[in-house]
Amino acid sequence: MPLKAELHCHIEGAAAPELVIRQAKKYGRDTSAFIRDGSFVWHDFTSFLAAYDFASDLFRTEEDYTALSEHYLSSLARDGAIYSEFFISPDHAIKAGLSPKAYTDALGEGIRLANAKTGIEARMIVTGVRHFGVESVEKAARFATKSGNPLVVGFGLAGDERIGDFEDFVRAFEIAREAGLGITVHAGELTGWQTVESALDEIRPARIGHGVRAIENPDLVKRIADEGVVLECCPGSNVALSVFPDFASHPFPALRRAGCKVTLNSDDPPYFWTSLKREYDMAAEQFGMKDAELLAVTRTAIEAAFVDRRTKAGLLARMDKRQVSMRV
């Protein structure tokens, strides 16, 4: 089993059904409308959001958020992951009645517990939500720079791609970049290649969340490859949301052949009936990738991680050790 690493996962969207059921019992809520036979139930984007919001509302205290990150990271480690970066949202914290700092520190405690138990390393990326408006995104950026938590290493932009232009959010990313945070943005998922081009022009991110619609423009694909921008690809999510009809139609192999730096990620895993392990398994089954090629994808993710040099060197050493053992 190849070692794995993940750069693109929304922590509220990573809550497994069994954990959500446990939380629902804690708060006296009925899960039958959203979870059946141990799986989330939805049929379109609106019902997906309803299920997502229901589950997210069951995480309300620092203890809840610590349990969430520890549970998710421990499950990743069982599946062979050695590193994870996940998105966190100050807006979720406020909705839950917590300060963004209390929320972030609680998630960080879950990271610490999972690391002590399994050895997995993890970091957090604060995200602004574009459909909440420019002021909200800039507020999230300022929090990211002043959180005081060393596990916060990046800033990103999520939310409805159809709302707002990237030029509206330039100041937010300047705030984050000046503080030394890594920069990633969601683009080219539900909207076309133009949003990827705009992200590159206006924000200049090191990584793009999804970015797969770039395949619609060969010149843009070449630019991504030439500039070394890393794509946080989420094939299972893309197929579940009908961005592409099936894995056979997904551009991951084509982007990789074109020289783009691609990674495998799970996005909101239980909602899309996936996991990081399944993403790697499907890459092997549907894209014909061998273990050595999958390890190369993991190496790309670790090299692109917004983590300190010492930790990154340790992770790469673990990869080198695994590659030696595979050759023996």
Stockholm file with secondary structure:
# STOCKHOLM 1.0

chainA/1-328         MPLKAELHCHIEGAAAPELVIRQAKKYGRDTSAFIRDGSFVWHDFTSFLAAYDFASDLFRTEEDYTALSEHYLSSLARDGAIYSEFFISPDHAIKAGLSPKAYTDALGEGIRLANAKTGIEARMIVTGVRHFGVESVEKAARFATKSGNPLVVGFGLAGDERIGDFEDFVRAFEIAREAGLGITVHAGELTGWQTVESALDEIRPARIGHGVRAIENPDLVKRIADEGVVLECCPGSNVALSVFPDFASHPFPALRRAGCKVTLNSDDPPYFWTSLKREYDMAAEQFGMKDAELLAVTRTAIEAAFVDRRTKAGLLARMDKRQVSMRV
#=GR chainA/1-328 SS CCCEEESCBBSGGGCCHHHHHHHHHHHTCCCTTTEETTEECCSSHHHHHHHHHHHHTTCCSHHHHHHHHHHHHHHHHHTTEEEEEEEECHHHHHHHTCCHHHHHHHHHHHHHHHHHHHCCEEEEEEEEEGGGCHHHHHHHHHHHHHCCCTTEEEEEEESCTTSSCGGGGHHHHHHHHHTTCEEEEEESSSSCHHHHHHHHHHTCCSEEEECGGGGGCHHHHHHHHHHTCEEEECHHHHHHTTSSSSGGGCSHHHHHHTTCEEEECCBSGGGGTCCHHHHHHHHHHHHCCCHHHHHHHHHHHHHHCCCCHHHHHHHHHHHHHHHHHHHC
#=GC SS_cons         CCCEEESCBBSGGGCCHHHHHHHHHHHTCCCTTTEETTEECCSSHHHHHHHHHHHHTTCCSHHHHHHHHHHHHHHHHHTTEEEEEEEECHHHHHHHTCCHHHHHHHHHHHHHHHHHHHCCEEEEEEEEEGGGCHHHHHHHHHHHHHCCCTTEEEEEEESCTTSSCGGGGHHHHHHHHHTTCEEEEEESSSSCHHHHHHHHHHTCCSEEEECGGGGGCHHHHHHHHHHTCEEEECHHHHHHTTSSSSGGGCSHHHHHHTTCEEEECCBSGGGGTCCHHHHHHHHHHHHCCCHHHHHHHHHHHHHHCCCCHHHHHHHHHHHHHHHHHHHC
//
